[in-house]
Structure formats: C-alpha cells, structure tokens
C-alpha cells in the first residue's frame, strides 16, 4: 500500500507544476491533499478528478482557503467530511476515508504564524483533538493520519531550531503536545520509524534561499496507530520537482487496502 501526502498550497497551482503527472507515475493507492484553496465545484478540468481514483474534496466555507482532499484507487466503505466541530469543519481540515478496519485521514492543522489570534485557534484545535485521538487509538481500528500538522517535533526536524523556539510551529507547548501524542496516546510518527536521518524536511519558507540551503521544517507526517505503523517499509520525501512550498511525503506499507470496487 502506497500513500502520498502533500500540502499543495493550491491544487490548481500544483497541477500547473506537474503534480498529477508525477502522482500517476508513482501509482499510489491513496493520496491525501491539504490546502486545496478551491471549491471543488470550480475544478472543471478532469485532472482534478484523477483517472482511476475515487475523488473526495472537503472545502472550506471561505473561498480560496484551506481545504483537504483524498484520491483513492479503491472505493471507501464510508467517507467522513469533518469532525462535527465547526472550528475544523468550516475550514475544511479533516477528511476521513474508511476501508474495512483501516481509516486514512487527510488533516490540515491550523497554523499560528500569521497572528496570535490564529495561534489561539490552533491551541483550541489541539485541545479538541487530543482526547479524540486518544479515543481513536483505543477503538480497535487502524488509522493513518496524513497531512500538514504545522508542528516540527524535535530539533532534528528543523534546521534552525535554536532561533525558532519562540515561533509558531516549534513552540514548547506544541512539541509537548506531540510528545503526548506519541509517548502517551500511542500514536506513531511513521516516517521516523523508517528514517532517522537528519535534515529530512518537508517545508521550506519562500523567504530568502531556504530551499537552496535546505533550511527546512518537517511538519508533514504520516501519524498512525501501531498495528499499521509497524508495517511501514520505506519513506520518501520527493524533492526533484517543486509542486508547492511543501514536498510530497510517500510511505509504503506492507498492508493491503481492503477492496470494495474499482473505479469504473
């Protein structure tokens, strides 16, 4: 099973840069997209509903903002649009596809970098999600939550960690929240299970020469329950082409997606 996640920073922009051609060549089972920045009704080109895939978009109410998507080779048993909580749902930040006893989720956690008000919204989302994630980890299903969590966990996950300790995305409270998620709630950072190398980043600021100097942050994750996490066999951060200010993160699992029906 191959799953790709990408914060596209605009699905139309990523498409214009060749994302869908690359995606088809990689032949994934599931693709999770964040920050589509488009109401799906305006995506008229067939490329936005990839051939051979069931396609689901969960849009933000605000046009040109946020939004998540899932492209799946096999039809899910059920698709959940949101969490039933307006703070996440009105911004199109959670989309879940269920396949048998496995759920794959495209998540776009809020960023707090623009202003303090948004940081407080991010904290509210974190407070809401933690008990929900604890319940999910204990409910007997397997989950893979793919997406932009907007938090770099450890020093190894950010180039300039010393100078960023007071910046959103690397605040002590945010990193402690991930500590709780991994160390107490039972979730697994799947990339780090298979790749413990330094300087493995998924996002680079557009300011200065961050990309050229690999001055990056690892804020895009596959975070999974242990049963499926232990079946991860390889990981790749693709950087040969740039579709976004984020790089696609691909994980391969020795796990078969339960099949319901192929795309007609």
N, C-alpha and C positions, 0 to 999 in steps of 0.2 A: 504494500500500500504506500503510495507516494502522495504526500500532502505539501502544498506550497502555500505560504502566506506572504502577502505584500501589502504594505500601505502604499497605495498608488498615487497619493497626492493629486487625485483627479483621474478617474478611469479613462476619460477621453484623452487626457494628456499622455497617460501611459500607453494607450493604444496607438497614438500617433508616433510613439517612440519604439514601436515594435513589440510591445509586451505580448500580444495574443499570438503572434507568430512564434515567439520564444516559448510561450506556455504550451502550445500544441506540440512543439518539438520535444518538450520534456515529458509529455504523456502522463500527467498526474491523474490520480483518482479523484482528488478533491483540491479545490483552490479556494482559499479564503482571502478576500479583499477588504481593506479598510480605506476610509476616506475616498469614497467614490465621487463625492461632490456633484452628484447628478441625480435628479429624479429619474427613475427608470423609464418613465413614460417618454422622456425626450431622447432616449438612446435608441434611435431609429435604425442604426446600422446593424446588420446581422452579427457583426463581430462581437457585439456586446452580449450576445446570447450564443456562446461558442458552440459550434457544431460538435455533436457527440456528448454534450453535457446538459444536465438539468440546471437551470439558472434561477437564482433567487436573489432579490435585492431588498434590503430594508433601508429605506431612505430616511433622512432627517426631514422634519417638517420645514425647516429653513432651506430654501433653495441654494444650491451651490455649496453645501456644508456637510461635513461628516459623511455618514452612510457606510454600510457594510454590504458585502455580497458573498455568496457561495456558489461555485460551479462544481457540480458533482457528476461523475460519469454514471453513477447508479442512482436511481430514484430513491430518495429517503422515504422511510415509513411515515415521517412527520417532520414538519418544519415549524419552528417557533420563532415568531417575529417579536423580539424583545423579551423583557423580563417581567412585564406587568408593573413597571416602575417608571414614571414619566421622565425622571432625570436622565435615564439611559435611553428610554424608548423614543422620546420626542427628538432625540439627536441621532437616532439610527445607529446604535452602538453594540447591539447584541443580536446575532442571528445564529440559530442552532438547527442543525440537521441530524435526525436520529436514524441510524442504520442498525437494526437489530438491537444488541445491547451496547452499541457504541454511539456516542454523540460527538460530532465535530462542530465547533463553535467559532465563528468569526467575531472577535472582540476588538473594539477600539476604545480604550480607556481615555478619559479626558486628559488633556494637557493643562498644566497650570502656568505655563511660561509666559502667557500674554499679559496677565494681570492677577492680582491677589484674589479677586472675586472668583476667577476660574480655578485657582488653586483650592479654594474652599469647596467648590463644586466637586473637584477631584477627590478631596478628602471625604466628602459625603458619599461619593460613589464607592470608594474603598471601604468605608464603614458599612455600607449596604451589602457589598459583595462578599465580605469575609464570611459572615455566617451562612450565606447562600452557598459559597464554595465549600465550606465545611460540610454542609448537608449533602451536597453533590458527591463529595469524596467518600461519603459513608453510605450512599444509597444503592450500591451494588452494580451500577452501570460503569462503563469505561468512558472517559471523556478526554478529548484533546481540544484545548482552547488555544486557538491560533490568533495571533494579532499583535497590534501595537499597544503594549501596556504602558508606554510612556514613563518607564522607570528602568534605569540601569541598576542592577542588583549589587554588584561588588566592584571593587577597584579594578579588577581585571576586565570589567565590562565597559569601561570608559577611558579614553586616552588621558584626558587631563582631570583626573579625579580630585586632586588636591584643590584646584581652583573652582570646582563645580559643587562643592559640598553645601553651598547655600543657594543653589539653583534648583528650580523645579525639575524633577526627573532624577535627582540624585540627593534629595534631602534625607536626613536621617530617618524621619518618620516614614518616608516612602520605602526606603530599603528595609526598615524593620518590618514593614507590612509584608514584603516578600519573604523575609526570614520566617515570619509566622506561617505564611502560605506553604513554604517548603518544609520547614522543620517541625511544625506542629499540626497543620491541617492535612498533611500527607500528599501534597501535590509535588510534581517532579518537573524541574527545568530540563526538558528533554535534550536540548542542544548541548548543555553542559554534561549530560550523561555520556555523550559520544565524542565530545570535542572539548578538551580542557586547555586549548592553546590561548595565548594572549593575543590581543589586537584583532579579535574577531568581532567586528561591528556591523550593525545593520542600518544605521542612520548617520548622516553627515550634514552639518549645517551648510546652508548655501552661502554663508558669510566667509570671506577670506578664501583660503585654499584648503579647507577642511578635507575635501575629497582627495585632493592631490597628496596631502600629507597624512592621510588616513587618521585624521583627528575625529574619531567617531564615537558613537554610543551603541551599545547593544540593548535595544529597547523593544525589539520584535521577538516573539517567543512562540514555541510550542510548549504549553504547560499542560501536563497530563496526569491522569491517575496512574498509580504504579503498574497495574497489570498491562496496560498498553505501552507505557513508557519503557518498560524493560525489553520490549520487542523492537525498539529503535535500533537500526543498524548503521545508519550513516546520515550525515548532515552536510548541507552546502549553503553557503552564503554566496550568491551569484553576483559578481562584480564586473564581468566582461562588458556588459552593456548597462546603461543607466536608464531606467524607466521612470524613476522617481528620485526624491532625496533619500528614500529607503531602498534597500536591496531585498530581492526575494530570498526567503529562507525556505529551503526544502528539506524535509525529513522523510526518510524511507523507513518503513516498519515491516517486520515480518508478521503481518496481520492482514487478513483478507476482509475487505469491506463486504458485509452481508448484501447480497444482490436481491433486489426486488424486480426491477425490469430495466432493460437498456433504453436509451433514448431512441425514439422512432425517427 
